[in-house]
Amino acid sequence: MVASNLTNPPTPDALREQYFAEQEVVKARLGDTPLSQVESLNAWRRAISAFGVSPTQYRTAAEALLRRLTKKGDIPSINTLVDIGNLVSIRYALPVAVLDTRAITGTLTVRHATGTEMFIDLGSDEAVHPEPGEVIFADEQDMAVARRWCWRQSATSAANNATTHVIITIEAHHSTAQQEVQSAMHDLCSLLETYTGGTWRTALLTAEHPAIV
């Protein structure tokens, strides 16, 4: 999704209640099931391993959220856009990235890193280089806004109260991926319509159709 003219205020009460209610539903659904046995997360573990990264050392964003939820009991509210992304992520056990476009130059591409790109981690102001060969999201100035595919996005792309334009990705590899990504996108659009306004366009990207313009 490419979305414009959004508002991103502090999370309103109605969304916060929906978000925490979803967390309880997800905890009940998972029960004692190990996250490694969730089909969508297991498929991501295989994908992460395929480019030489330990999937338990660098858990995907979706697995990290669900791990926090099952270990600590809840996921804190951040702001409207982040909470919407996290709500959809835990509902479908899929990584959802909400990327503020203000720091993105030109086209954003998912590709293997050369190791020369720059990345600023959340909570830091120091730029580091990704490892050569890891999958990253990078712009035309070689600024990485996500490392190890969907492990973590950059501080520069994090949505805050001033965010109005974003790129949102929902990604999957498992056998029912297409159906579930489309369902997740439908839910995301509904939540944005209710809580952020704005306009957007969406596309299902595949190897055969790899870009949205």
Stockholm file with secondary structure:
# STOCKHOLM 1.0

chainA/1-213         MVASNLTNPPTPDALREQYFAEQEVVKARLGDTPLSQVESLNAWRRAISAFGVSPTQYRTAAEALLRRLTKKGDIPSINTLVDIGNLVSIRYALPVAVLDTRAITGTLTVRHATGTEMFIDLGSDEAVHPEPGEVIFADEQDMAVARRWCWRQSATSAANNATTHVIITIEAHHSTAQQEVQSAMHDLCSLLETYTGGTWRTALLTAEHPAIV
#=GR chainA/1-213 SS CEEESCCCCSCCHHHHHHHHHHHHHHHHHHTTCCGGGSHHHHHHHHHHHHTTCCTTTSCCHHHHHHHHHHHHSCCCCCCHHHHHHHHHHHHHTCCEEEEEGGGCCSCCEEEECCSCCBEEBTTCCCEECCCTTCEEEECTTCBEEEETTTTEEBGGGCCCTTCCCEEEEECCCSTTHHHHHHHHHHHHHHHHHHHTCCEEECCCCCSSSCCCC
#=GC SS_cons         CEEESCCCCSCCHHHHHHHHHHHHHHHHHHTTCCGGGSHHHHHHHHHHHHTTCCTTTSCCHHHHHHHHHHHHSCCCCCCHHHHHHHHHHHHHTCCEEEEEGGGCCSCCEEEECCSCCBEEBTTCCCEECCCTTCEEEECTTCBEEEETTTTEEBGGGCCCTTCCCEEEEECCCSTTHHHHHHHHHHHHHHHHHHHTCCEEECCCCCSSSCCCC
//
